[in-house]
Amino acid sequence: MEHFQFRLIEKKWINANSIELVLLCKQDHFDFQNGQWIDFFAPIEGKNIGGYTITSTKKDLPKLKLIIKRSLHHPVTKFIHEEFKVNDVVNLSQAQGKFILANLEYDFPPLFIAGGIGITPIISMMRELIERNQSFHLFHSISTNEDVILKNEFEKFSTYFVTKEPPLFSALNRRINKEDILNNIIIGKTSVFICGPKKMIEEILLILSDLKHPKELIHYEKWW
């Protein structure tokens, strides 16, 4: 698998627990599909490889964006949050993954369903559709208010669900249900993209099965 050198040019907090990295590729042939991820090779002892999803679009190349949630236990994530500094150089793998946005134009606005930090591959997809001037809708389910990501960028396309505390912004205080999905898809027509915790994905897949939505229109990413 090919590796590429990237230099960190920007690092900033985007909520209480997650940072956004902007990296610049030193080579000119790095490429990816919206929704794919890379391996990050940290210069540390022991477990030094972590997989993170690209959140930018091809128009941003040779710059690449990653959003990474804080972890007290994952050594690569700890390194990125605590030690990785602007102008540091790191090796990243070529892009990987089959949870991708099609290059074709969608006849019906896709529905994106994200749980927590599972929104990261969907961010790249949504940014791509905005560049194409195509419509879509996002359901983002989060545990707490501080888990919301890039609300200012995507709020007008989104319905938010806060599940473990009263919302402090325009959001529903419950989980995503069957009626929510039914009101935002056309059975047999709408492409649905799902990424999040295992339990959430299983619940959404069961709802879509009950609605008899075709499997070929359902795309999901298992990252556990």
Secondary structure, DSSP 8 states (H G I E B T S, - for coil): --EEEEEEEEEEESSSSEEEEEEEESSS-----TT-EEEEE-SSSS--EEEEEB-S-GGGTTEEEEEEE--SS-HHHHHHHHT--TT-EEEEE--B-S----SS--SS--EEEEEGGGGHHHHHHHHHHHHHT---EEEEEESSGGG--SHHHHGGGEEEEE-SS--SSS-BSS---HHHHHTT--TTT--EEEES-HHHHHHHHHHHHHTT--GGGEEEE---
